[in-house]
Amino acid sequence: MERRLRWGIIGPGKIAEAFAAGLAESRTGRLVAVASRRREAAERFGDAFGAERRHEGYAALLADDGVDAVYVATPHPFHAEWAIRAAEAGKHVLCEKPLGVNHAEAMAVVEAARRHDVFLLEGYMYRAHPQIARLAELVRDGTIGRVQLIQATFAFRGDFPPDHRLVDHALAGGGILDVGGYPVSVARLLAGAAAGLPVAEPTAVGGVAEIGAESRVDEWAIASLKFPGGVVAQLLTGFKLAGDNVVRVVGEGGRITLPTPWALRGDDRRARIVVERAGEAPAEIVVAAERSAYALEADAVADHLAARQAPPPLMSWDDSLGNMRTLDRWREAIGLVYDAERPEARRPPVSGRPLAAPSRPEIPRGEIAGVGKPVSRLVLGVDNQRTMPHAAVMFDDFFERGGTAYDTAFIYGGGACERLLGHWVESRGVREQVVILDKGAHTPFDTPDAIAHQLTTSLERLRTEYVDLYMPHRDNPAVPVGEFVDVLDELVRAGRARAYGLSNWSIPRIEEAIAWAAAHGRAAPAAISNNFSLARMVDPVWPGCVSASDPEPRSWLERTRMPIMPWSSQARGFFTERGDPADRSDPELVRSWHRDDNFRRRERAIALAAERGVAPIVVALAWVLAQPFPTFPLIGPRTLAETRTSLPALGLTLTLEEVAWLDLAEERLPVAG
């Protein structure tokens, strides 16, 4: 007989009691341990549900070798931290919903599960009941024709004391995070079923809410979602308003109603699905479950340990991330930001531990003259981060992988990106461990006079007295080059920049700047930042952009050994599926990169990637890193997964022959040996 999965529970509250009762019915698991911050709470829970070991403190349970899987049932702000710590301890994780307070925290949990190779499931237990799979099947089979509308509610009315978690802003209270995820998740599931997909993501999210004057959280809220294919969803949630708590799917040929979507009460575990088709009498489908939804959920964990995540309709990792992203958009629509999510909150990393540089960095370092610090060979662009939680998770992850260099600019996000980076650097206390590449003087303010003024503003936003490397963002050929060099040299001499470079300048203008600096005793540019990638930029991505990918500038870079910090080093997605010649859905990609010779380079990258067992975009980035001159490619990941999937380029060694073949300089790839 197979050994039963040994469960431990972190946080012995009401929801943990429901799970423990369900676990007692499970065919695969048993409760062996419970942990609370207070010994007496753990003892009471252990007595009530038969837990053999009662731990004071959550860390003690994670150190318990007799625990295989952990159910995280703490208040919302602690879900991500203890799910991550459980993964690090090698425990399989069932985390009560929501997986984090926001999408950023959920990303960190998923990456921790992946990195430590453990099972992870977000605890929307209703998805484990067979009625949900049957409902999705009815929609997928076209029982009511083309789906037009999904209505889902989960709202209740209660009177809660001021210290209750639902009305506690500091505990991420409110209806949306407590039960709003249920209607969001079922709407995404059913819209996906209508399109023949596991789930669908909304193209538009709107919402209104009643925000408590004292609690400052959503007491009841409505969301309107639009999905591809014309499907619209109306959702209601809240804790001070009683809803009917049903799910309805309306199609061109009728409607389907699920009267008890979220929980079946008592011993009767039969669910009813009511199908009303045009011109027919209503039909009732009865779906029975052998055990409670919590027992089925626990069994799903045990049944899918090898795959590390459960299949639909249970919450896959991508499903959880999409759900959290939609909840973020709902809160954004009603203007609800928790204090802990604001830039000035100074929250520690999601893991709860102080940020620490790795003893063995994944990202190697190089040097740029004048900077005086190691510069990571990959540079993280910060223009894709517009909220503090997302920025902090992305910046923390890059730093802990060995990244030191962060790229920003005066114009990014209207200054928001510099501010977020500045708050992060200050809160983490890592100013002397990171390299900030900052840019200014963008068109139409591409003049020497604008540089000092803009840098003053940038330094205020960045909350620092200096930047490590400063670059004018665009050239202005109408201005004599010496005027730029003189101003930039003055910034270096004043200590406001350790070194300076030139971004989107032509090679002749760069040579002129170097010559002027040498002739007049000025500091010379230490690096440049033009486009450089395996794919040639056909048409500038933005006006005034300059590429260094052609043979002549590459020859100059090799001869001078000038470091280049190339932007769009991966050609903005050209080496992914979006670069297929038949895919013209992205007009910018088509305009800037679609050309016959680039398609040939892409084909070769795909072929070499298949041989090496990596993604084509990894080959494209490795090509930039393999040049015979210093390169520090800028990457712009939007998610932790995009950062992770870029890193294999650092370990992919390309020969000079492979570099030439990928760039079409060789007709055949030489065979080794």
TADAPE-V294831 format. One record per backbone hydrogen bond with DSSP energy under -0.5 kcal/mol. CO is the residue of the C=O (numbers start at 1). NH is the residue of the N-H. If there is no record, write none. Layout:
CO_NH + CO_NH
This chain:
5_7 + 5_30 + 6_68 + 6_69 + 7_32 + 7_33 + 8_71 + 9_11 + 9_35 + 10_73 + 11_13 + 13_17 + 14_18 + 15_19 + 16_20 + 17_21 + 18_22 + 19_23 + 20_24 + 22_25 + 22_26 + 23_26 + 28_5 + 30_7 + 32_53 + 33_9 + 34_55 + 35_11 + 36_57 + 38_41 + 38_42 + 39_43 + 40_44 + 41_45 + 42_46 + 43_47 + 44_48 + 45_49 + 46_50 + 46_51 + 53_34 + 53_55 + 55_36 + 55_57 + 57_61 + 58_61 + 58_62 + 59_63 + 61_64 + 63_65 + 64_67 + 68_92 + 69_8 + 70_72 + 70_94 + 71_10 + 71_73 + 72_96 + 75_78 + 76_79 + 76_80 + 78_82 + 79_83 + 80_84 + 81_85 + 82_86 + 83_87 + 84_88 + 85_89 + 86_91 + 87_90 + 92_70 + 93_95 + 93_121 + 94_72 + 94_96 + 95_123 + 102_106 + 103_107 + 104_108 + 105_109 + 106_110 + 107_111 + 108_112 + 109_113 + 110_114 + 111_115 + 112_116 + 113_117 + 113_118 + 114_117 + 119_93 + 121_95 + 122_124 + 123_97 + 123_125 + 124_127 + 125_128 + 126_129 + 129_132 + 129_133 + 130_134 + 131_135 + 132_136 + 133_137 + 134_138 + 135_139 + 136_140 + 137_141 + 138_143 + 139_142 + 142_145 + 144_253 + 146_252 + 148_232 + 149_250 + 150_234 + 151_248 + 152_236 + 154_238 + 155_243 + 156_158 + 156_241 + 158_160 + 161_164 + 164_167 + 165_168 + 166_174 + 167_169 + 168_171 + 168_173 + 169_172 + 174_178 + 175_179 + 175_180 + 176_181 + 179_182 + 179_183 + 180_184 + 181_185 + 182_186 + 183_187 + 184_188 + 185_189 + 186_190 + 187_191 + 188_192 + 188_200 + 189_193 + 190_194 + 191_195 + 192_195 + 192_197 + 193_196 + 204_226 + 206_224 + 208_222 + 209_211 + 210_212 + 210_219 + 210_220 + 212_216 + 217_212 + 217_219 + 218_175 + 219_239 + 219_240 + 220_210 + 221_237 + 222_208 + 223_235 + 224_206 + 225_233 + 226_203 + 226_204 + 227_230 + 228_231 + 231_227 + 232_150 + 233_225 + 234_152 + 235_223 + 236_154 + 237_221 + 238_156 + 239_158 + 241_243 + 246_153 + 247_258 + 248_151 + 249_251 + 249_256 + 250_148 + 250_149 + 251_254 + 253_278 + 254_251 + 255_276 + 256_249 + 257_259 + 257_274 + 258_247 + 258_261 + 263_265 + 267_269 + 269_289 + 271_287 + 272_259 + 273_275 + 273_285 + 274_257 + 274_276 + 275_277 + 275_283 + 276_255 + 277_280 + 283_275 + 283_285 + 284_286 + 285_273 + 285_287 + 286_288 + 287_271 + 292_296 + 293_297 + 294_298 + 295_299 + 296_300 + 297_301 + 298_302 + 299_303 + 300_304 + 301_304 + 302_305 + 304_308 + 305_308 + 308_120 + 311_314 + 314_316 + 316_320 + 317_321 + 318_322 + 319_323 + 320_324 + 321_325 + 322_326 + 323_327 + 324_328 + 325_329 + 326_330 + 327_331 + 328_332 + 329_333 + 330_334 + 331_335 + 331_336 + 332_335 + 335_337 + 338_341 + 339_342 + 342_345 + 343_346 + 349_352 + 353_349 + 362_364 + 364_377 + 366_375 + 368_371 + 368_372 + 374_376 + 375_366 + 377_633 + 378_405 + 379_381 + 379_635 + 380_407 + 382_385 + 384_386 + 387_391 + 388_392 + 389_393 + 390_394 + 391_395 + 392_396 + 393_397 + 394_398 + 395_399 + 396_400 + 397_401 + 398_401 + 398_403 + 399_358 + 399_402 + 401_362 + 401_363 + 404_435 + 405_380 + 406_437 + 407_382 + 408_439 + 409_412 + 411_414 + 412_415 + 412_417 + 413_416 + 415_419 + 416_420 + 417_421 + 418_422 + 419_423 + 420_424 + 421_425 + 422_426 + 423_427 + 424_428 + 425_429 + 425_430 + 430_433 + 430_434 + 431_434 + 434_436 + 435_406 + 435_437 + 436_438 + 436_468 + 436_469 + 437_408 + 438_471 + 439_410 + 440_473 + 441_474 + 442_445 + 445_447 + 447_450 + 447_451 + 448_451 + 448_452 + 449_453 + 450_454 + 451_455 + 452_456 + 453_457 + 454_458 + 455_459 + 456_460 + 457_461 + 458_462 + 459_463 + 459_464 + 460_463 + 467_498 + 468_499 + 469_438 + 470_501 + 471_440 + 472_503 + 476_479 + 480_483 + 480_484 + 481_485 + 482_486 + 483_487 + 484_488 + 485_489 + 486_490 + 487_491 + 488_492 + 489_493 + 490_494 + 491_496 + 491_497 + 492_495 + 496_467 + 499_470 + 500_526 + 500_527 + 501_472 + 502_529 + 504_475 + 506_510 + 507_511 + 508_512 + 509_513 + 510_514 + 511_515 + 512_516 + 513_517 + 514_518 + 515_519 + 516_520 + 517_521 + 517_522 + 526_563 + 527_502 + 528_565 + 529_504 + 530_567 + 531_548 + 536_538 + 542_545 + 546_531 + 550_554 + 551_555 + 552_556 + 553_557 + 554_558 + 555_559 + 556_560 + 557_561 + 563_528 + 564_566 + 564_632 + 566_634 + 567_532 + 568_571 + 569_534 + 570_573 + 570_575 + 571_574 + 573_576 + 576_579 + 577_580 + 580_583 + 582_584 + 585_587 + 586_590 + 587_591 + 588_592 + 589_593 + 589_594 + 590_594 + 592_538 + 593_595 + 595_599 + 596_600 + 597_601 + 598_602 + 599_603 + 600_604 + 601_605 + 602_606 + 603_607 + 604_608 + 605_609 + 606_610 + 607_611 + 608_612 + 609_613 + 609_614 + 615_618 + 615_619 + 616_620 + 617_621 + 618_622 + 619_623 + 620_624 + 621_625 + 622_626 + 624_627 + 630_564 + 633_379 + 634_569 + 635_381 + 639_643 + 640_644 + 641_645 + 642_646 + 643_646 + 643_647 + 644_648 + 646_649 + 647_650 + 648_651 + 649_652 + 651_653 + 652_654 + 655_659 + 656_660 + 657_661 + 658_662 + 659_663 + 660_665 + 660_666 + 661_664 + 668_670 + 670_672
